[in-house]
Amino acid sequence: MTPAPTIAACRAEAYGLLAEAFAYPEETLCRSIIDGDLQAELCDTISLAYPGSAVALLALTDDLAVPAGTGCDEVESAYLSSFELDAPSSPCPLYEGAHVRDTDRAAILLEVKSFYQHFGLTIAADLNAPEDHLSAELEFMAFLVAKQADAEETGRDPAPYLRAQRDFLERHLGRWLPLLGGAAEHKVGFGFYRAMCRLVGTYVAGDLDLVRHLAAQVPSASATEH
């Protein structure tokens, strides 16, 4: 019998799916969004990670659905017009530095990049986006949570990864996603993407609460694994 996935493994998968949802909608991704496959997988995964979230996710189901007859060209156009047209001056850019006004964007990029480099990571060439793009930051969280899950499963110390998750969420995603969600409500016309902006903010806020609790439970070792 295959063992059930751990909470950490489900959290990592959820972050990966959220990152995918905010990537440029190439044909395969576009079909997954139109058919509802991405939405179903994401909701199922979040429900496994957070069993109490099922009711809230059910309320989002209609908003996440793409209207019948929608084509890939319409999804692509909605993505570009909402997030990328004249970026970072688009209606609702997917860049942290476009929403956080009290910190210079160059400083934000430098700090985010330093988080990635600390764990030996760089932006994938196919993403073709700055370090503070939402998909990149979500992929980084997926990586950290997957490392936590692996450490727990193999008897190693997960503390460095929990602390990194807490710090990154507090300093970055948890800080700017409420701003993204607020902008999306007024500036994103395509229902799927508007609902996704709401969902990602809600998910990250809840996950930060969990990570703070977990990080407080682990010994305060100073060493950080890579």
C-alpha positions in Angstrom: 0.0 0.0 0.0 1.3 3.4 -0.9 1.7 5.6 2.2 -0.4 8.8 2.3 1.5 12.0 1.5 2.6 14.0 4.4 1.2 17.5 5.2 4.5 19.0 4.1 4.5 17.1 0.8 0.9 18.3 0.1 2.0 21.9 1.0 4.9 21.7 -1.4 2.7 20.4 -4.2 0.2 23.2 -3.5 2.9 25.8 -3.9 4.0 24.2 -7.1 0.5 24.2 -8.5 0.0 27.9 -7.5 3.3 28.8 -9.2 2.0 27.0 -12.4 -1.3 28.8 -12.3 0.5 32.2 -12.5 2.9 31.1 -15.2 2.4 32.3 -18.8 -0.4 30.1 -20.2 1.3 28.0 -22.9 -1.1 25.6 -24.6 -0.7 22.7 -22.2 -1.3 24.9 -19.2 -4.1 26.7 -20.9 -6.0 23.5 -21.7 -5.6 22.4 -18.1 -7.1 25.8 -16.9 -9.9 25.7 -19.4 -10.8 22.0 -18.6 -10.6 22.7 -14.9 -7.9 20.1 -14.3 -5.5 22.5 -12.7 -8.2 23.9 -10.4 -9.4 20.5 -9.3 -5.9 19.3 -8.6 -5.1 22.5 -6.7 -8.2 22.3 -4.6 -7.7 18.6 -3.8 -4.1 19.2 -2.8 -4.9 22.2 -0.5 -7.7 20.1 1.1 -5.2 17.4 1.9 -2.8 19.9 3.4 -5.5 21.7 5.2 -8.6 19.5 5.7 -10.6 22.4 7.2 -10.3 24.4 4.0 -12.7 22.4 2.0 -15.7 24.6 2.6 -13.8 27.8 1.6 -12.4 26.1 -1.5 -15.9 25.0 -2.5 -17.1 28.6 -2.3 -14.4 29.5 -4.9 -15.2 26.8 -7.3 -17.5 28.8 -9.5 -15.1 31.8 -9.6 -12.2 29.5 -10.6 -14.1 27.9 -13.5 -13.5 29.2 -17.0 -16.7 29.9 -19.0 -17.7 27.3 -21.6 -16.4 28.1 -25.0 -13.4 30.0 -23.8 -10.3 29.4 -26.0 -6.6 29.5 -25.3 -6.3 32.8 -27.1 -8.7 34.4 -24.7 -6.9 33.0 -21.6 -3.6 34.2 -23.0 -5.0 37.6 -23.8 -6.5 37.9 -20.3 -3.1 37.0 -18.7 -1.2 39.5 -20.8 -3.7 42.3 -20.3 -4.0 41.7 -16.6 -0.4 40.9 -15.6 2.1 41.6 -18.3 1.0 44.4 -20.7 3.7 47.1 -20.3 4.9 45.3 -17.2 5.7 46.3 -14.5 3.1 49.1 -15.3 0.3 46.6 -16.2 -3.0 46.8 -14.3 -2.0 44.1 -11.8 1.7 43.1 -12.3 3.0 39.8 -10.8 6.1 41.4 -9.4 6.6 42.1 -5.7 8.5 45.3 -6.3 5.5 46.8 -8.2 3.3 46.5 -5.2 5.6 47.2 -2.2 6.1 50.9 -2.1 8.1 51.4 1.0 11.2 49.5 -0.2 13.2 50.1 -3.3 12.6 47.4 -5.9 16.4 46.9 -6.4 16.7 46.1 -2.7 13.7 43.6 -3.0 15.3 41.9 -6.0 18.6 41.6 -4.2 17.1 40.1 -1.0 15.0 37.7 -2.9 17.9 36.6 -5.0 20.0 36.1 -1.9 17.4 33.8 -0.5 17.6 31.7 -3.7 21.4 31.7 -3.8 21.6 30.6 -0.2 20.0 27.4 -1.3 22.0 27.1 -4.5 19.0 28.2 -6.7 18.7 30.5 -9.7 15.8 31.6 -11.8 15.0 29.0 -14.5 15.8 30.3 -18.0 12.3 29.3 -19.3 10.6 31.6 -16.8 12.2 34.6 -18.3 11.2 36.8 -15.4 12.9 38.7 -12.5 13.5 37.1 -9.1 10.4 38.8 -7.6 7.9 37.3 -10.1 5.1 35.6 -8.2 5.7 32.2 -9.9 9.4 32.3 -9.0 8.7 33.1 -5.3 6.0 30.3 -5.1 8.4 27.8 -6.7 11.0 28.7 -4.1 8.5 28.0 -1.4 7.7 24.7 -3.1 11.4 23.9 -3.0 11.7 24.8 0.7 8.7 22.8 1.8 9.8 19.8 -0.3 13.2 19.9 1.5 11.3 20.0 4.8 9.3 17.0 3.8 12.3 15.1 2.7 14.1 15.9 6.0 11.2 14.7 8.0 10.9 11.5 6.1 14.6 10.7 6.3 15.1 11.6 10.0 17.1 14.8 9.3 16.5 18.2 10.9 13.8 20.2 9.1 14.4 23.3 11.2 16.5 25.2 8.6 13.8 24.9 6.0 11.0 25.8 8.4 12.9 29.0 9.4 13.6 29.9 5.8 9.9 29.4 4.9 8.8 31.6 7.8 11.4 34.3 7.0 10.5 34.3 3.2 6.8 34.4 3.8 7.0 37.2 6.4 9.4 39.3 4.3 8.0 38.7 0.9 4.9 36.7 -0.1 3.0 37.3 3.1 3.8 41.0 2.8 2.7 41.7 -0.8 0.1 39.2 -1.8 -2.7 41.1 0.1 -1.7 44.1 -2.1 -1.9 41.9 -5.2 -5.3 40.6 -4.2 -6.7 44.0 -3.6 -5.5 45.3 -7.0 -6.9 42.2 -8.7 -10.4 42.7 -7.4 -10.6 46.0 -9.3 -8.2 45.6 -12.2 -8.5 41.9 -13.3 -11.5 41.2 -15.4 -11.0 37.5 -16.1 -12.7 35.5 -13.3 -10.1 32.7 -13.1 -7.1 35.0 -12.6 -9.0 37.3 -10.2 -10.0 34.3 -8.1 -6.5 32.9 -8.2 -5.1 36.2 -6.8 -7.6 35.8 -3.9 -6.8 32.1 -3.4 -3.0 32.5 -3.3 -3.2 35.3 -0.8 -5.5 33.3 1.5 -3.4 30.1 1.1 -0.1 32.0 2.0 -1.7 33.7 5.0 -2.9 30.4 6.4 0.4 28.7 5.6 2.4 31.4 7.4 0.4 30.8 10.5 1.3 27.1 10.4 4.9 27.8 9.6 5.3 30.2 12.5 3.8 27.6 14.8 6.1 24.8 13.5 9.2 27.0 13.5 8.6 27.9 17.1 8.5 24.2 18.1 12.0 23.3 16.7 15.3 23.8 18.6 17.1 27.0 17.8 20.1 25.5 16.1 22.2 28.0 14.3 23.4 25.7 11.5 21.6 25.9 8.2 21.6 23.0 5.7 21.8 23.5 2.0 
